[in-house]
Amino acid sequence: MGLKEIEVGFPSASDTDFQTVRDLIEQKLIPDDVTHHGDHAGARGADPPHRSNRLRGARRAIVHVYNATAPVWRRVVFGMSVPEVMQLITKQVGLIKQLTDAQPETEWVLEYSPETFSMTELPVALEACNAATRAWDAGPGRPIIINLPTTVENATPNIYADQIEWMSTRLERREHVVLSLHTHNDRGTGVAAAELGMLAGAQRVEGCLFGNGERSGNVDLVTLALNFYSQGIHPGLDFSDINAVARAVEQATRLPIHPRHPYVGDLVFTAFSGSHQDAIKKGMAAQKPDALWEVPYIPVDPADLGRTYDSVDPREQPVRQGRHRLSSRTRLRRRDAAAHAGGVQRARAARDGHRRKPR
């Protein structure tokens, strides 16, 4: 797919994660052009001297230090004042710097997150990020990732974008900062928040394939990437066989992908409406092989994703466009459900058994 930074585990948390990370390093299973995001260190004052040893021998590694900075966390969870929070950040990042400086054979990158950023007073978030930047001594050849999460979505995406822009124009040593986003989907707007955050100055996005993650999930990197692709901006990721990616993720997570999930769901390139089918048929007939994609109702060429378009007999539609009477809906419900299931099965057959290679 082309992802270059991949979180492979939380080796400070469990023996399983620790052994997974060690196996990847010792068996040289990490490609040379991929950086593993291999440790998280919650800045709570716990003694972490063993943590950097978990990554010993890696060519390049990201160590992620974070602490929640929003008022309710400071007051209820940690019982800390703002000055005490800043002292904690300085101490813990300084300790990580000391430990990583002792292992010069690895190229270390620090990532700092003011967790619950979107709920934190902006001056406090800025002070926290600048404290981490100073403690890490970011500079030429020594960048820092400043990651600004909507740990819990609490506002509209434009508000988050305004927060990102405010931070981007005020961070110290900005030329040595990689400004990163980490959006969640509690309000259903994780993708929109990430898109607007990138327009506001961010350079990096953290997320999961198909929106897996805590609670309502992290931002869906597939939808985010293909939204840009649909606007003529190549995301640098390869989804030319998106069905194979979907199958691998479903098998690994044991979570099904919704049939109407953007770009990858079984039904997203299937038309039930007769008027939609007519417009799509005419658009397909008019579409030139090397011309700008302009087919009604189909935002990207399915072949670019290794998929095909499928139309369903209008007589099998789960909803007859504008022709139902209220009294007939109960009678038709069972038949419509069967028709819808048939459409899903045909779409899956088209997806898995009759894929065309992208042009």
N, C-alpha and C positions, 0 to 999 in steps of 0.2 A: 504493500500500500504506500510506503514511502514515509511513514512516521519516523522522525529522527530523535525524539525524546520520549521515552516510554517508562512509565512507573511500573517497576517490576516487583515491588514488595515493600513491606514495612518491617524490616529485619529487627527493629528494636522491640517489636510487639510480640513475636512468637517464634518458637523453634522452627515451625514450618516455613515462615517467611524468611527467617535467617538462612536456612539450608537452601531454599530456592535461590536466593541471591548469591550465596557462595557457589552453588553448582554452576550458575550462569557465568560467573567470573572464572572459576577454576577450570571449567571445561571449555572456556573460550567460545561461548555460544552467543556473545553479543557482537554484532557486526561492527567493524571499525568506524563506520560513519554514524553509529547510533549511540546516544548517551543514555545511560539508564538513570532514571530518577529513583534512587535506590534506598533512601533513608529519610525518615521524618523524625524531627526532634521537637516535641512540644516544649516550649520555653516555660517550664513550670518550676525550674530550680532543681529538677532531678539531675543526679550526677551522670553525665553521658560519656565518660572516657572510653568505654568499649565500643561506642557506636561507629566511629570512623574505621575501626578494625574490621567491621563487617563488610566494608567495601574495599579492603586492602587488595591491591593487585589490579583494580579496574583502571582502564586507560583514562577514562573521563567519567565523572560522576557528579550528580546534583544532590546536595544535602539540603533538605527543606526544614527550616525552623519557622514555627508559627506560634502565635498566641492570640486568643480572642481579646479584642480591644473595646467592644461596645459597652456602654454603661451598665447594662444589666449583668453582663458577665463579670465586669470588674467588681461590681457591688455584691452580687449574689454568689457567683461561682468561686472567685478568687479572693474577695475581700481586700482588694488592692486599690490604692490611689493612683492617679495618673503618673506622678513621679516614680512610684514604686514599679509600675509597669515598665517605664523607660529604663530603670536600673536593671530590671530582669532581662530585657532585650539585650542591653549592652553586655551584661555578664555572660549570657548564654551564647550569643554570637561570637564574643571574644574567645570563649572556650572552644567553640567549633573551629575558629581560625587557628588557635594554638595546636589543636589536634591534627588538622589537615595540613598545616605548614610542616609538620613532622613527617609527612608522607609525600614528598615532592615528586615521586614517580607517577602520581595520579594528578590529572588536571581537575581541580576542584572548582565547582560552581556553587555558590550559595544562593538559595532561594529563601526569601523572607515573605511571610504572609501575615498581615494584620487580620486574622480570622474575624469574621463578622464585620468586615470593612464597610459594607453598605449601610450598616446600622450604627457606625461609629462617627463621632463628630470629626469633620474633615481635618481641623487643626491637630487633633489627637492622632489620627491616622498618619498624617504627614510627619509628625514628630517621631512616631514609632518607626516609620520607614527610613527616615534620615538617621535615626539612632543605629539601625541595623547596617546601613550603608557605611557609616563612619566606623563602626566596630569591625566590619569586614575589610575596611580600607579599600573600597572599590576604586579602581583606576585603570590605566592602560594595561591590557592583558589580564585584568582581574575584574570581570564584570559581576554584577549582582542582578538576580531576577527579583523584581518587586512584584508580587502577585496580589491582586486586589480582588477578593472574592465577594460575590453575593452568597455568602454561606447560607443564608435564608433569604429568599426574595421577599422584599418588603416594599417595593415601589415599582413604578413603571420603568421600562427600559431607558427612556430618555433621561430620567433622573440619574440612573446609574452612569450613563454616558457623560452627563454633566460632571459627576464626581470624578470620573476617569480623566476628563480634560483638565479639571482643576488640579488634580494631583500631578498630571504629566507636565504641566507648566511650572510647578513649584518644587519638584523633587531635586534634592542636591545631587550633584555629579550626574546630571541627566544623561550625558553622553555615554556613561558607563553603566547605565541602568537598562535592563530589558524589561519593559513594562508588560505585565502579563494579566490576563483575565481568568477568572474561575467562576463561572456562573452556574447557579442551580435553577431548578425548574419548578419551584414551589407555586408560582403564579402562572406557570405555563408559558413563560416568556424568556426562557433561558437562551434560545437561539437569537431572538431579537435583541436581547441585552448584549450578547457577544458581538453581534454585527455592529450595533451602534457604538459599543466600546472600542472596537477596532477603528471605526471612523473617527473616534475622539482621540486617538493617539496611541492605542495599545499595539504591541508588536508580537504578541504571543497569546495563545489560548490553551487552557487546559480543559479537557472534557473526556467523555467516554463514547465509544461506538454505540449508536442507537440509544443514547441517553440513559445508560445504566448509572447507578450511583445511589447515594443516600436519599431516603424519602422519595421525592418525585423525580430524582435523578439529576445528574450533571448535564451540562449542555451536550446535545447530540452532535458530535463532530462530523458525522456523515451528512446530516441535514445542513449544518453550517457550511461545510465545504462545498456541497453541491448547490446551495443557494448562490454562492459566489460564482460557481461554474456557470449557472444559468444566466448570469449577468455578464459573461464573457471574461471573468477573472479566474484563471486556472489556480486551484488551491495547492498544487504540487503533490496531490495525493492521487493514487491510481484506484479508481472504482470501476474499471472496465469489466470486471466480473463481480458485480456487487452481490449477486446471489451466493457466491462462494463465501464472501465475507459474512453475509447474513447467516448462512448455515453454520459457519464456524462459531459465531458469537452465540447463536441459539444453543449449540451443543455445549459450549463452555459454561454458559450461565444458567442453562436449563430454563430460560425465560423465552417465551414465544414473542416474535415481533408482530405487532398489530397489522392486520391486513391493509389498513389504510395509512400506515406509517409513510411519511414522505419519501419518495424515490425508491424505496425498497419493498414496501408492503405488497402483498399479492394482488391487490386491486387498484394500485395507483395508475397503472397503465391499462386499465380496463374501463370501458364505457358501457353503461347500462342504458342511458338516455338515448332515445332515437335521434333527437336533434344534435346531441353531442356526436353520435356516430356519424351522422351525415357530414357535419363540419370537419371532423377528423379525417374522414375518407377523402373529402375534397382537398384538404390540406396536404395529406400524404401524396395525393396524385400530383399536386402542384409543386411539391418540394423538390428543388434541384439538389443533387448529391453534395455539391460543395458550397451551396448558398447558406446564408444565415438561416438558422432554424426558425420557421414560422408556421407551425402547425397548431391550429386552434385546440385549446384545452390540454395540450401536452407541452409542459414547459421546457423539457430537454428531450433530445433524441434518445429514445429507449435503447437504441443500439450502442450508444456511447457507454452504457452501463451494462452491456451484455444482456439486455432484455428485449422484449417485443411487445407491441401493442395488441390487445385482444378486445374484440367487441362481443357483446352478449346479445342474443336474440331479444328484441324489445318485449316480446310476449312473455319473457321470463323475468322481467324487471321486478325487483322487490317493491318498487313504488311506481305505479302508472302515472306519468306526468299529468297532473291536473284532472284526472278522469275518475277518481274514486269518489263515491258518495260515502258519507259517514257510516251508513248502515251496511255497506259492503266490506268494510275494513276487517271486521272480525272473521268473516267468511274467507277472505283472501289471505289472512295472516299466515296460516300454515303453508299454503301454496307458495307464498312469497318467500318464506324462510327457506323452503326447499330450493327455490330458484336461486336465491342468494348464495346458498351453499354450493349449488352447481357452478355458479360463476366463480366462486373462490377456487373450486377444484380445477376448473379450466385454466384460471390464471396461474395456479401453481404448476400445472402441467406445462404451460407456455414458459413459465419462469425456469423450471428445472429440466425440462426435457427438450425444449426447442429454442434454446438461446442462440441468437446470432452473434457472431463476433463483431466488435465495434469497428467501424470504418477507420 
